[in-house]
């Protein structure tokens, strides 16, 4: 029983790790380009949009600036 749980847990970790590794962008440049593309075409109706690079988490963030001292809202993340 314990061996089955260990095998199942190991397979789950390998599968989730593979999904995380293979479904990101290949470079910061690609993530940046996609962020600006989405900002111009998909979120055109929103005001105060921007793209910013978060070096700690290795991703670009598409965000909407907050108004009246409210925090900005992250709309989409582009992990590379």
C-alpha positions as CSV (number, residue, x, y, z in Angstrom):
1,X,0.0,0.0,0.0
2,X,2.8,2.5,0.9
3,X,4.7,1.6,-2.2
4,X,1.6,2.4,-4.4
5,X,1.2,5.8,-2.7
6,X,4.9,6.6,-3.2
7,X,4.8,5.6,-6.9
8,X,1.6,7.5,-7.5
9,X,3.0,10.6,-5.7
10,X,6.2,10.4,-7.7
11,X,4.4,10.1,-11.0
12,X,2.2,13.1,-10.1
13,X,5.3,15.2,-9.3
14,X,6.9,14.3,-12.6
15,X,3.7,15.1,-14.6
16,X,3.1,18.4,-12.9
17,X,6.8,19.4,-13.2
18,X,6.7,18.6,-16.9
19,X,3.6,20.6,-17.5
20,X,5.1,23.6,-15.6
21,X,8.4,23.3,-17.5
22,X,7.1,22.8,-21.0
23,X,4.2,25.2,-21.1
24,X,6.0,28.5,-20.5
25,X,7.6,30.8,-23.0
26,X,11.2,30.0,-24.1
27,X,12.6,33.5,-23.3
28,X,11.8,36.8,-21.7
29,X,11.6,38.4,-25.1
30,X,8.8,36.0,-26.2
31,X,6.9,36.7,-23.0
32,X,7.3,40.4,-23.4
33,X,6.1,40.3,-27.0
34,X,3.0,38.3,-26.0
35,X,2.2,40.7,-23.2
36,X,2.3,43.7,-25.4
37,X,0.3,42.0,-28.1
38,X,-2.4,41.0,-25.7
39,X,-2.4,44.5,-24.3
40,X,-3.0,46.0,-27.7
41,X,-5.6,43.5,-29.0
42,X,-7.3,41.6,-26.3
43,X,-7.7,44.2,-23.6
44,X,-8.2,47.3,-25.8
45,X,-11.3,48.3,-23.9
46,X,-9.5,48.8,-20.6
47,X,-7.6,51.9,-19.6
48,X,-4.3,52.2,-17.7
49,X,-2.7,48.9,-18.9
50,X,0.9,48.1,-18.7
51,X,3.4,45.2,-19.0
52,X,6.1,44.8,-16.4
53,X,8.9,42.3,-15.9
54,X,9.2,40.5,-12.6
55,X,12.7,39.2,-12.4
56,X,12.2,37.3,-9.1
57,X,9.5,35.0,-10.6
58,X,10.8,35.1,-14.2
59,X,7.5,36.3,-15.7
60,X,6.0,39.3,-17.4
61,X,2.8,40.7,-15.9
62,X,0.0,42.4,-17.8
63,X,-1.7,44.7,-15.3
64,X,-4.2,47.5,-15.0
65,X,-3.1,50.5,-12.9
66,X,-5.0,51.1,-9.8
67,X,-7.0,54.4,-9.3
68,X,-7.4,56.4,-6.2
69,X,-4.4,54.8,-4.4
70,X,-5.8,51.3,-5.1
71,X,-3.3,48.5,-5.9
72,X,-2.8,47.5,-9.5
73,X,-4.7,44.4,-10.7
74,X,-2.7,41.7,-12.5
75,X,-4.7,40.5,-15.5
76,X,-2.4,37.9,-17.0
77,X,1.0,36.3,-16.3
78,X,3.5,35.2,-18.9
79,X,6.0,32.8,-17.4
80,X,9.3,32.0,-19.2
